[in-house]
Amino acid sequence: MNAAFTSTTISNHLVSDRRILSLFFPKLPTDRIARRRWGLSWRLPPASTAHPEYPPLACAGRVANAMRITALDETSETFGLRIGQGLAEARAICANLDVIEADPAADRTLLNAIADWCDRYTPLVALDGDDGLMLDITGCAHLFGGEEKLLEDAERRLTAFGLAVRIAVGPTPGLARACSRFGGPQRVTPSEAAAALAPLPLASLRLEPQTVIDLARVGLKTVADLLAASRPPITRRFGAGPMLRLDQALGREGEPISPRRHLPLLSAERRLAEPIMTEDQVLDLAGRLAAGLKTSLEARGEGGRLFELLVFRVDGRVFRIEVSASAPLRDATRIRSLFEERLAVLRDDLDAGFGFELVRLNVLLSETFDARQPALAGEEGNSEGLTRFLDQVSARLGERALRLPVPLASHWPERATMHATASDALKGLDIPGARMDMAARPVRGLRPLRLLDRPEEVEVMSAVPDGPPASFRWRRVQRRILRAEGPERLAPEWWVDGEDAPPRDYFRIEDTEGQRFWLYRQGLYERRTVHPTWFLQGFFA
């Protein structure tokens, strides 16, 4: 199954055409603990009622300098405990309460893992607070047999993963969120929006708690009350927030969602009737998916520079594997070989478990493809052989394994070069201020192979004050100079260093042991304002 996703996906749909799926996980912290203790299937019958030996579970953390309950499971709620209650009071009510320290970072990690898994339905997945997700499933439901079957599939799978979940879908994020968190209908059409919102409390509109309290004091407790109220008095007294949230939920005002990941330019996936287990099977599928994307890339006149392989495991874990190419690429065999190099490094981390049920290949970055006729004998040119080498090394060791110095638009030694990845350095891509044109480089003398991170001050003896050095002392070692060449005067960049920055006179010197250094004198004797100082900045040999 191939599909192309672009950043205009959301804006091309009217509000009435959008379908937003809201997932609410009311027991996320306690579910995380239960999954670790009893396994992923602990909510499936009869396992969901097979733990009478375990006491009620709660999470507690320090809130306002006091230990309070932050999460409860279903059993502890039957004792009348509530979130925000003091820990001592909760223990007095339920003596055998099992209290675990709250871990928001672990909860966030689990929520991000669930969001990765939800990519199977749509690439437009956004986080909704600390316990929810928003999915834009516009145009995706038919791939799963319709909206109703998609909801059934998501609820069944998430429950099988040991998660309590509430699901609702509607034409706006605000409406879907309100229905999932406050007991509204599971499916809402645009024409049913007002009727679905009316019986819900005002807190469902994502208003500030104090605003909800203030509205309740004047008799506005449900959305129906707000719908019936006059807009100008509400806006004057409570600000624009209540009516804005109401309009967003009803679709009168636009409300985009922000996907947690960039949308792929092109995507191809394969859903498997039987899970696959081996690395060779994954690579074989990656090659087939790459071959399927070749036609789409040719139609765009482009080649891929950054590819992402998503492998969905049966138990819900998702592996993301990225490889990059130093030049636009379409060849499926080359793409497969890049993932083969990458998997050779990640082999121990790619645990198949009970198998992989879904494999997807995304093109995250593409560029114009320069089509060339292959040589008659099939041999590769120098540039193509170099790109193959760079791609293989980057896939196995990472992009930063090979870096090259790139000249920048500055004559000041500390700002004259930077290190970029080999592929970008050879093409001059995405390097602000880079000078890749040889003719455009400023005329300058020889530069050392190695520069110190910071120039180090040295003591210099010279025959005349403004002449070359005769000897210098660096790091407690006195060195006698045999040859010297210079000076090469460099004026400071006044727009960076200021107008009062002193110039530098650089000298290439060689000592009696054959070592060559790059020294400079900062300041001028003829100005007599500041005594010049000598520094060592680099080494030639």
N, C-alpha and C positions, 0 to 999 in steps of 0.2 A: 504494500500500500504506500503510495507516494503522495506527498502533499507539500505545497509551498506556503510558508507562513511569512508574512511581511508585517512591518510595523504599522501599516494602514489597516490591519484587520479590524481593529476596534472602531475606528472612525468611519469606516465604510458602512456601518450598520446603524440604522435608526434605533432609538431606545426601545421601540416596540418589538424590534427584531432580536434584541440581545437576550441571552439566557445566561444568568449568573447562578452558579451553584455554590451554596454556602455549606461548609462543613464545620460543625461545632463539636468539640471534644470536651464535654463537661467534667470528665474524670481523668484528664490527661496525666497529672502527677501520680495519682494512685494506680492508674492503669500501667504506667511505666514500672512501678515497683512490682505489681502483680505479674506482669509479663516476665520480669526477671526471676521471680520466685516460682511461678507455676507454669511458665511456658506461654507461647503465643495463643494457644487454643483454650485458654482458661475460661473464656466467656462462652464457648460452645457447649450446648447441653450434651451429656449430663455434667460436664466438668464445671459449669457455672454454679452448680449447687453442691459441689463435691468437696468443699473446703470448710466444714463446720469446725475443724480443730484450730482454725486461724482466727484470731480476735479481730474486731473492727479496726480498720486502717485509717490513719490520718497523717497529714503532713503539717508541720509547724515551723514557723520562722519568726524572726524578730521583726515586729512591726511597732513603730512608735515607742521603741525602747521596752517592749514587752513581748513575751512569747505568746503568739496567737496561732490559731488554726488557719491554715492557708488552703487546704484541700481535704476532702472527705470522700470515702467510698460509699457505695449504696448501703452497706450494713451499718456503718457508723451514723448515717443520717437517720436510721430508724430509731436511734436513741434520743433524737431531738437535738443533736449537735448541729452547729452552724459555722460557716466560714466567718472568721473574724473574732470568734469567741476566744477568751483567754484559755491558755493551756491548763492552768490549775482548775478552772471551773469545768472544763471538758473532762478531766480525769476524775473529778468528783462525781460527775454524772455517769461516766462509763469507766469503771475501775480497770478493766482489762483492755483499754484502748491501746493499740499498737501505734506509737507515734514515731514517725521518721522525719528527720530534718529535711526541710524543703531544699530543693536543688534546682533553681530556675534555669541554670545553664544546661543541665541534663534534659529538662523539659523542652527547652528550645531546640536542643539537638534532635530530640525525638520528633518534634514538630517539623523541623527541616527535612528529616528523613521521610516523613509522611508526604511532605510537599514534593519531594523527588519522586516518590511512588505515584503521586497523582499526575505526573507528566504523561502517564499512559492514556489519560483522557484528553488532555489539552496542554499545549505549552504555556498557556496563560494562567499561571498559578501564582497567587499573591498571598502573603501572610496576613491574617486578620487577628491582630492582637497576639496574646500568648497562648491562645487555645482554639484557634480557628484558621480556616483557609477559605480563600475565594478563588473559584475557577470560572473562567469565561468559556463556556461550552458552546458558544454560538457556532452553528454549522458543524458541530462534532457529534451530536447525538445520533445521527443516522448511521454512524460507523459502529454503533453498539446496539443497533436494533430499535432505536427510538429513545426518547428521553426517559420514559418510565423504566425501561430495561437498564439504562445507564445508572439510574438511581438505585435500582435493586442490586446491580452488580457492585457498585461502590459500597453500599451499606453492608452487603454480605461479606465482601472481602475484608473491609475494615473491622467488622465484628470478629471475623476469623483470625485477625491479627491481635485480638485481645483488647480492642479499643471500643469504648462507648462513644457513639457518634449520633448526632442529629443532623438531618439533611433537609435542605429546602432549596428550591430553584425558583427564580423569578426574573422579571425583566430588568431589575436594577439591583446593585449591590446592597443598598439599604433595605429593600424589601426582603431579599433572600436572607439577609442576616437576621432581620427581625423575626421572620418565621422560624428559622432554625433554632434561635436562642430563646424564644418566648412562646413556643407552642402554636405557631401559626400553621396553615396548611402546607403540605410538602411541595405541592406544585401550584404555581400561581401564574395566570396569564395576565397580560396588560389590562384587560377589561375588568379583571377581578382584584386589582391592586388595592383600591380603596376599601372594598369589602373585607379583604384579608387583613388589612392594617387596623381597621376600626376597633375591634375588641382588644387589641394589644395595649399594654401599658406604655406610657410616654417614654420610659427608659429604653424601649425597643428602638427609638429613633436616634440613639447614640448621643443623647443630650448629657450635659454635665449633671452630676448628682444634685448639686445645689439648685440648678435650674429646674429639675424635676420636682424638688421639694417646693420651690416657689410657685410653680404652676399648680401643684396640688392644693396649695393654700387658697387659691382663687377658684377651686372647683374643677380644674382641668387635670384629670387622672388618666384618661385613655386617649388614644389617637382619635376616636370618634368625637370626643369633646373638643379637641383641637381643630378637627375638620369643620365643626359647626361654629367655631368662634370666629369673630371678625378679625381680619389680619392686621389692620393698622394699630388697634390697641395692644395686641400681643407684641408686635414689633417694637412699639414705643416703650413698653414696660420691660420686656425681657430680651430685647435685641433681635437681630436677624436670625440667630441660630435656630430656634424652634421651627420657624416657617421654612428656612432653608433645608433643614433635615427632612421635613415633611415633603417638600417639593422634590428632593433627591430620591426619596423612597418611592414617590408616585411617578417619577420619570419626567417631571416638569423641568427639572434642572439636571444637567449632565453630571455624571460622577464616574470618572475612569478608575480602573484598578491598575496598580503598578506591579507588573510581573516581577518576581524575584530574580529571574534570569532573562538575558537578552533572547529575543525570538530568533530561531534559526532561519536562515535565508531559504534553505531547502531541507526537506526531511523525508526519509524513507524508513519504513519499519516492516517487520515481519512478526506476526503473532503465530505462535507454535502450538499445534495440537498436543504434542508431546514435548516435555522439557528436554533441553539438550544439556550435556554435562561437560564436554571436553572443550579445550581451548581451540582445537582444530575446527570444531563445528562452529564456534563463535566466529573465527576468522573466515571460514567459508561463507557464512551469512553476511559478514561485513563486506566481502568481495562482491557478493551478489547485489547487495544494496547499493554499493558504489557504482556497479554497472547500471543499475536502474536510474541513478541520479545523473549519469553522463548525458542522457538526452536533454534533461532540464538545463544542465549547465551549458550545453551546446546552443540551446535555444536562447539563452541569455548572453551568449558570446563570452562566457566567463569560465574561470577555473577556480577550484577551491584552494584557499590558503590555510584554513583552520577547520578541522573536522572533529566531530565529537561522536563517540560510540557509547550509547546507553544500553546497558544489559540489566534487565529486570529479573531478579531472582524470584522463585515461587513464594518464598516467605516474606516478600515485600521489600527486601533490600535492593538498592539500585547502585550500580557501579557506573561511574562516568569516566571515560578514557578519552583524552584529547591528544591529537597529534597535529603538527603544523608542517607546512611545506614551504620551502624557500622560494618557490615559484608557483604560479597558478597551475593546478593539477586536475586532470580529468580521468586519467588512466586508472581503471579499477584495480589492476594488478599492483600498481605502485601504491595506491591507497591501502590495499590489504597488507602489503609488505611493511608499511609504516606502523600499522597496528600490531603486526607480528613482532616488530622490534620493541614496541612499547610493552606488549604483554610479556615479552621475555624478561623484562625488569619487574613487572607487577604480578608475575605468576603466583607467588606465594600469597598475595593479597586478594587475588581473584578466586575466592572460594565459591565453587559451584553449589555447595549445599545439596538441596534436593533438585537442582537443575534451574535453568533459565527458561522463562516462558515468553519473553518478548525481547527483541533486539531492534534498536533504532539507530540510524546513522543520520547525523545532522551536519549541514554545512553552515558554520558560524561566520565565516569570512570568505569573501570571494573577490577576485580581481579580473580585469580584462585578460582574456587568454590570447597569447601571441602564437597563432598557429604557424607551424613550420613544417615543410616537407621533409620527411625522414631521408637519411642518406641511402644511397643505392645498396650499399653493403650492410646496412643496418647498424653501422658503428655509431657511437655517441660522440658528439662534439665535446670540447673541453668544458663548456658552460653546463651542459646537461650532466656530464659526469660529476661536476662539482656540486650541482644541486642535489643529485642523488646522495652523495657523500654527506652533505650538510643535513639532509632530511633524516638519514639513518642515524647519524650521531645525535641529532636533536630528539628523535623519537626514543632512543635508548637512554640517553644521559640528561635530556632536558635542553631547552633552548639556550640556557645560559652557560652550557658547557663550552661552547665556542663563541668567543667574543673578539672583536677587532676594534682597534682605535679608529675613530672617525674624526676628520678635521672639522672644526667649527668656525664660524665667522668671527674669529677673534685672534689677535696677534699676541695677546698676553698668555704666557706659557701655561698658567693654571687653568685658563679657560679656552685653550686652543684646541683641545681634543676631548673626546668622551669615548667610553667603551659601549658598543652596541652589539647585539647578537649578530652572528656572522651573516645570516640571511638578510637582515636589515642593513648591515654595514655595506654589503656588496651592492645593494639596490638603492640605498639612501632613503629608506621608507620610514615614515613616522619619526623622524629625528629633527626636532625644531632647530633651526639655525645651522644645519649641516651643510657643508660645502663639498658636494661630490664631483663638481666639475674641476678637473685639474687646472684648466686655464684660469679659473676664477680664484684660485688660492693665492693668498698674498705672498710676495717674494720675501723669503726669510732664509737665514742661515741654517746650518746643520743643527739638528735637534738630537738630544741624547735618547738612548733606548729606554732608559729608566729615569723617572722623576721621583723625588721624595714626596711623600704626602704633604709635608710642610718643609719649606726651605730652612736649613739649620745654619745658625750664625757661626762664622769661623773667624780666626785671628789671622790677619794677612800682613806680610812685610813686602814692601815694594820699593824699587829704586827711586822713583819719583811719585809724588802723591797721586797723580791721575794716570799713572802708567800701569802696565800689567803687573800682577803679583810675582814676587820672586820666591816666596814660600808661604805656606799657610798651615795652621794648626786646627785640626778637626778631630773631635772625640779623643783628646789627649795625645794625639799622634802628630808629630811635626813632619811635614812633607816638603821636600825641596822640589821646585818647579824647574823642569828641563826645557820645556817649550811652552809658548803661550800664543794664542791668536785672539785678536780682538782690539778694541771693543766693538760689540754690536749693541747700539743704543736702542732701547725700546721705551717709547713714551707711554705713560699709563692711559687707560681708557677713562677720560674724565667723566663720561656719562655714567660710569659704574663706580670708579674709585674716588671721584671728586676732583676738583681743580687743583687741590694742594698736594695730591699724591706725587711722590718723587719719581723721577725716571730711573731706569736701570741700565747699567753697562755690563754686558755679558762677555765672558772670556772662556774660550776652550783651552784647557791646560793639560799638560802631561807631566807627571812627576818622574823621578829618577828610576822608579820601579816599573814604568810603562803604563801605569794606570792613568786614565783620562777622566777629567772632571769638568763640570759646567758650573762656573762661579759667576756671581754678579755682584756689582757694587751699587748699592742703593743710595741715591743722592749724588750731588755734584759739588766738587770742591770750590768751583768758581762762585757758587751762590752764597757760601759761607753762612748759611742759615742753620743747617743741621749737619753735624759731622757724618760723612758717609759711612755706611756699614756694609760689611761683606757677608755673603751667604753662599752656601753650597746647595744647589737645587737638583743636580742630576749627575748621571754617570754615562760616559760613552763606552767604556770597556774596562 
